[in-house]
Amino acid sequence: MDIHLVFCSCPDPATASRLATAVVEERLAACASVLPGMRSVYRWQGAVEQADEVLLMAKAPADRLPRLVERLQALHPYELPEVLAVKAAGGLPAYLGWVVEATRD
């Protein structure tokens, strides 16, 4: 099964929870985990910046990726949010099947 992990940095737990709830309710992701305590260092508009952030990690089948990425971008407060999809190389077959089933309409 073609399952992806989608990483999205968020400015705070409330934003991450709001995005997680939306993408799971809309069946764009089967599950979205919110991981606190992340410090990001990045270059933005010519300067090196630092920010405390929260990581949202969504699990979704490949056919949901375009809509998931589009929805995260639409809901996100950042001008250019980090949204990265990484293909899962494997996993427990029953869990991977659940990811697919949980995102079906």
ZATI-431602 format. One line per field, with one value per atom (N, C-alpha, C): residue number from 1; residue in one letter; atom name; x, y, z. Coordinates in steps of 0.05 Angstrom, whole numbers. Layout:
N
roba c(NUM;...)
vexlo c(a;...)
fivex c(CA;...)
east c(X;...)
north c(Y;...)
up c(Z;...)
***
This chain:
105
roba c(1;1;1;2;2;2;3;3;3;4;4;4;5;5;5;6;6;6;7;7;7;8;8;8;9;9;9;10;10;10;11;11;11;12;12;12;13;13;13;14;14;14;15;15;15;16;16;16;17;17;17;18;18;18;19;19;19;20;20;20;21;21;21;22;22;22;23;23;23;24;24;24;25;25;25;26;26;26;27;27;27;28;28;28;29;29;29;30;30;30;31;31;31;32;32;32;33;33;33;34;34;34;35;35;35;36;36;36;37;37;37;38;38;38;39;39;39;40;40;40;41;41;41;42;42;42;43;43;43;44;44;44;45;45;45;46;46;46;47;47;47;48;48;48;49;49;49;50;50;50;51;51;51;52;52;52;53;53;53;54;54;54;55;55;55;56;56;56;57;57;57;58;58;58;59;59;59;60;60;60;61;61;61;62;62;62;63;63;63;64;64;64;65;65;65;66;66;66;67;67;67;68;68;68;69;69;69;70;70;70;71;71;71;72;72;72;73;73;73;74;74;74;75;75;75;76;76;76;77;77;77;78;78;78;79;79;79;80;80;80;81;81;81;82;82;82;83;83;83;84;84;84;85;85;85;86;86;86;87;87;87;88;88;88;89;89;89;90;90;90;91;91;91;92;92;92;93;93;93;94;94;94;95;95;95;96;96;96;97;97;97;98;98;98;99;99;99;100;100;100;101;101;101;102;102;102;103;103;103;104;104;104;105;105;105)
vexlo c(m;m;m;d;d;d;i;i;i;h;h;h;l;l;l;v;v;v;f;f;f;c;c;c;s;s;s;c;c;c;p;p;p;d;d;d;p;p;p;a;a;a;t;t;t;a;a;a;s;s;s;r;r;r;l;l;l;a;a;a;t;t;t;a;a;a;v;v;v;v;v;v;e;e;e;e;e;e;r;r;r;l;l;l;a;a;a;a;a;a;c;c;c;a;a;a;s;s;s;v;v;v;l;l;l;p;p;p;g;g;g;m;m;m;r;r;r;s;s;s;v;v;v;y;y;y;r;r;r;w;w;w;q;q;q;g;g;g;a;a;a;v;v;v;e;e;e;q;q;q;a;a;a;d;d;d;e;e;e;v;v;v;l;l;l;l;l;l;m;m;m;a;a;a;k;k;k;a;a;a;p;p;p;a;a;a;d;d;d;r;r;r;l;l;l;p;p;p;r;r;r;l;l;l;v;v;v;e;e;e;r;r;r;l;l;l;q;q;q;a;a;a;l;l;l;h;h;h;p;p;p;y;y;y;e;e;e;l;l;l;p;p;p;e;e;e;v;v;v;l;l;l;a;a;a;v;v;v;k;k;k;a;a;a;a;a;a;g;g;g;g;g;g;l;l;l;p;p;p;a;a;a;y;y;y;l;l;l;g;g;g;w;w;w;v;v;v;v;v;v;e;e;e;a;a;a;t;t;t;r;r;r;d;d;d)
fivex c(N;CA;C;N;CA;C;N;CA;C;N;CA;C;N;CA;C;N;CA;C;N;CA;C;N;CA;C;N;CA;C;N;CA;C;N;CA;C;N;CA;C;N;CA;C;N;CA;C;N;CA;C;N;CA;C;N;CA;C;N;CA;C;N;CA;C;N;CA;C;N;CA;C;N;CA;C;N;CA;C;N;CA;C;N;CA;C;N;CA;C;N;CA;C;N;CA;C;N;CA;C;N;CA;C;N;CA;C;N;CA;C;N;CA;C;N;CA;C;N;CA;C;N;CA;C;N;CA;C;N;CA;C;N;CA;C;N;CA;C;N;CA;C;N;CA;C;N;CA;C;N;CA;C;N;CA;C;N;CA;C;N;CA;C;N;CA;C;N;CA;C;N;CA;C;N;CA;C;N;CA;C;N;CA;C;N;CA;C;N;CA;C;N;CA;C;N;CA;C;N;CA;C;N;CA;C;N;CA;C;N;CA;C;N;CA;C;N;CA;C;N;CA;C;N;CA;C;N;CA;C;N;CA;C;N;CA;C;N;CA;C;N;CA;C;N;CA;C;N;CA;C;N;CA;C;N;CA;C;N;CA;C;N;CA;C;N;CA;C;N;CA;C;N;CA;C;N;CA;C;N;CA;C;N;CA;C;N;CA;C;N;CA;C;N;CA;C;N;CA;C;N;CA;C;N;CA;C;N;CA;C;N;CA;C;N;CA;C;N;CA;C;N;CA;C;N;CA;C;N;CA;C;N;CA;C;N;CA;C;N;CA;C;N;CA;C;N;CA;C;N;CA;C;N;CA;C;N;CA;C;N;CA;C;N;CA;C)
east c(17;0;18;9;24;15;28;21;43;35;55;51;74;74;77;60;60;67;90;99;92;83;74;81;100;107;85;78;56;67;56;66;59;38;30;12;7;-9;-38;-50;-77;-80;-61;-61;-58;-39;-34;-59;-72;-96;-119;-121;-143;-138;-114;-108;-111;-101;-104;-133;-150;-178;-191;-185;-197;-190;-164;-157;-167;-170;-181;-211;-225;-254;-261;-244;-249;-238;-229;-219;-195;-180;-155;-132;-134;-114;-129;-117;-129;-124;-100;-91;-72;-73;-54;-44;-18;-5;6;4;15;38;62;87;97;97;106;136;145;172;193;187;206;217;243;256;265;256;264;283;303;322;321;315;310;318;322;327;301;294;269;274;269;272;299;320;348;359;344;354;351;369;366;347;326;305;305;293;288;260;247;220;214;199;189;164;162;139;130;108;96;95;101;100;74;61;38;47;41;48;23;15;-9;-2;-19;-15;-38;-30;-50;-41;-60;-53;-46;-31;-21;-44;-66;-88;-100;-95;-105;-85;-60;-40;-46;-54;-58;-79;-101;-122;-112;-97;-86;-67;-49;-30;-44;-63;-79;-94;-106;-121;-103;-80;-62;-53;-47;-38;-60;-85;-107;-113;-110;-116;-93;-69;-45;-41;-33;-29;-3;17;42;38;53;53;63;83;94;98;78;80;98;111;126;106;104;87;104;113;130;118;117;107;129;130;151;136;144;131;141;122;129;140;163;176;162;148;134;119;109;94;77;64;46;23;20;-1;-29;-36;-63;-66;-45;-45;-47;-30;-31;-58;-71;-98;-118;-114;-132;-129;-105;-101;-117;-116;-132;-162;-171;-199;-210;-195;-204;-207;-195;-196;-217;-231;-251;-277;-290;-315;-338)
north c(-24;0;25;45;69;90;89;106;127;151;173;185;195;211;240;257;285;302;316;333;362;375;403;417;436;452;473;475;494;513;537;556;550;533;528;503;492;468;472;496;501;499;511;510;481;467;439;422;426;410;417;442;451;438;439;427;397;384;355;346;360;353;357;378;384;362;354;335;307;300;274;274;295;297;296;308;309;284;265;239;243;264;268;254;248;232;214;191;172;179;192;199;223;240;262;265;262;264;292;303;329;325;332;328;355;360;386;389;413;417;417;429;430;458;460;486;486;504;506;529;524;545;544;567;568;595;596;621;631;656;668;697;704;731;742;726;735;734;726;725;697;690;665;670;654;658;633;635;612;615;592;592;566;568;544;537;511;502;475;466;440;426;400;384;369;372;356;334;309;287;271;273;260;235;215;190;188;185;186;169;157;143;163;154;171;186;173;186;210;212;235;258;253;274;301;302;329;345;333;347;353;335;340;363;364;386;413;412;436;446;428;436;447;433;444;472;477;503;524;516;535;542;523;527;539;537;545;575;585;614;624;607;616;623;642;650;626;612;589;566;551;529;506;494;469;447;435;411;392;370;351;323;309;282;262;241;221;194;179;152;133;119;98;74;65;42;16;16;-8;-3;-23;-21;-45;-45;-67;-68;-89;-90;-82;-91;-84;-54;-41;-12;3;-6;7;5;-19;-22;-4;-1;18;46;55;82;86;67;68;69;50;47;72;84;107;132;133;157;154;132;128;142;153;168;148)
up c(0;0;0;-14;-18;3;27;49;53;60;65;92;103;127;117;127;118;143;141;163;158;179;177;203;202;225;230;256;264;286;288;307;336;341;368;369;393;395;385;390;381;351;337;307;298;309;301;306;329;335;316;310;291;263;254;228;229;250;253;252;268;268;241;228;201;181;179;158;164;190;197;193;201;197;167;151;122;107;122;112;93;97;81;94;119;134;153;158;177;205;209;236;233;253;253;282;285;311;315;339;345;364;356;371;380;406;417;420;426;435;413;390;368;365;361;356;327;311;282;278;262;254;223;211;182;171;145;131;119;125;114;108;83;73;79;74;77;105;125;152;164;182;197;221;222;243;260;284;301;313;316;327;342;364;376;361;353;337;347;335;341;314;314;289;287;265;258;239;245;228;220;195;186;170;171;157;136;110;89;65;51;26;4;-15;-37;-52;-55;-70;-56;-30;-14;-13;-21;-17;-30;-55;-66;-50;-43;-28;1;13;40;40;21;20;15;-3;-10;15;30;54;76;81;101;94;69;61;64;58;61;90;108;136;152;142;157;159;182;184;171;166;154;124;115;87;70;79;65;85;90;110;100;119;113;111;88;84;67;80;66;68;46;46;42;58;56;54;34;30;51;63;83;68;76;62;70;91;100;126;138;163;168;190;197;176;161;140;150;173;183;188;198;202;175;156;130;117;120;110;123;150;165;155;148;138;113;95;70;76;93;99;113;131;147;130;107;90;67;66;46;53;33;37;41)
***
